[in-house]
Amino acid sequence: MSDKPILPLTDEQIEHIVERVTERVISNVYTSVGKSVVTKFFWIVGVGAIGLVTYLAGIGHIKIGS
C-alpha cells in the first residue's frame, strides 16, 4: 500500500464519476449495436445480390461462365 492517506470522495465527485462511466458504457453499447446492425445489413445486401444474379442468370438475362 502507499503511504498516502485515503480521502473519502464527496457526493459531487462520486456523481461525476458515475456520469462519466455511464457515458462510456452507453457509447460502447451504441458502438456494439451499430456494428451489429451494419454487419447484418451487409449480409442482407450480399444475399440479395447473390439471389438477384442467380435469378437473372436463370432467366437468361446474364451469362455466367463460358
Backbone torsions as a table, in degrees:
resi	resn	phi	psi	omega
1	MET	NA	156.9	178.1
2	SER	-85.3	163.8	-179.7
3	ASP	-87.0	2.1	-179.7
4	LYS	-75.3	140.7	177.2
5	PRO	-71.7	145.8	179.4
6	ILE	-88.6	119.5	179.5
7	LEU	-101.6	133.8	179.0
8	PRO	-69.9	148.0	178.1
9	LEU	-79.6	145.0	175.6
10	THR	-79.8	163.8	177.9
11	ASP	-60.3	-36.0	179.7
12	GLU	-65.5	-41.7	178.9
13	GLN	-66.3	-41.4	178.5
14	ILE	-62.8	-44.1	179.0
15	GLU	-60.3	-42.5	179.6
16	HIS	-63.3	-42.9	179.0
17	ILE	-63.5	-43.7	-179.9
18	VAL	-62.3	-41.9	179.5
19	GLU	-62.8	-43.9	-179.8
20	ARG	-65.0	-42.6	179.2
21	VAL	-64.3	-42.9	179.4
22	THR	-60.9	-44.6	178.8
23	GLU	-60.5	-42.6	-179.6
24	ARG	-67.7	-40.5	179.3
25	VAL	-64.3	-45.7	179.7
26	ILE	-62.4	-42.0	178.5
27	SER	-61.0	-43.3	179.3
28	ASN	-65.8	-38.3	178.7
29	VAL	-64.9	-46.6	178.6
30	TYR	-61.3	-38.3	178.3
31	THR	-64.2	-44.5	179.5
32	SER	-64.6	-44.0	179.1
33	VAL	-64.2	-42.5	179.1
34	GLY	-61.0	-44.2	178.3
35	LYS	-62.2	-41.6	179.9
36	SER	-63.3	-43.8	-179.4
37	VAL	-64.7	-44.2	179.7
38	VAL	-63.9	-42.9	178.6
39	THR	-60.3	-46.5	179.7
40	LYS	-64.2	-40.0	179.0
41	PHE	-59.8	-46.2	-179.6
42	PHE	-67.4	-33.7	174.6
43	TRP	-61.8	-45.7	-179.4
44	ILE	-64.2	-43.6	178.4
45	VAL	-62.4	-43.0	179.2
46	GLY	-62.8	-46.0	179.3
47	VAL	-64.8	-40.3	177.8
48	GLY	-63.0	-41.5	179.5
49	ALA	-64.7	-43.0	178.0
50	ILE	-63.9	-41.8	177.6
51	GLY	-62.2	-42.8	180.0
52	LEU	-64.2	-45.5	179.0
53	VAL	-62.7	-42.7	178.9
54	THR	-62.3	-44.1	179.1
55	TYR	-62.6	-48.6	-179.0
56	LEU	-64.3	-35.9	176.3
57	ALA	-68.7	-36.1	-179.3
58	GLY	-67.0	-34.7	-179.6
59	ILE	-94.0	2.4	172.2
60	GLY	89.5	10.3	179.1
61	HIS	-77.0	-27.6	175.8
62	ILE	-131.8	154.6	179.9
63	LYS	-114.5	127.1	179.5
64	ILE	-111.6	130.8	179.7
65	GLY	85.4	-159.7	-176.2
66	SER	-104.5	NA	NA
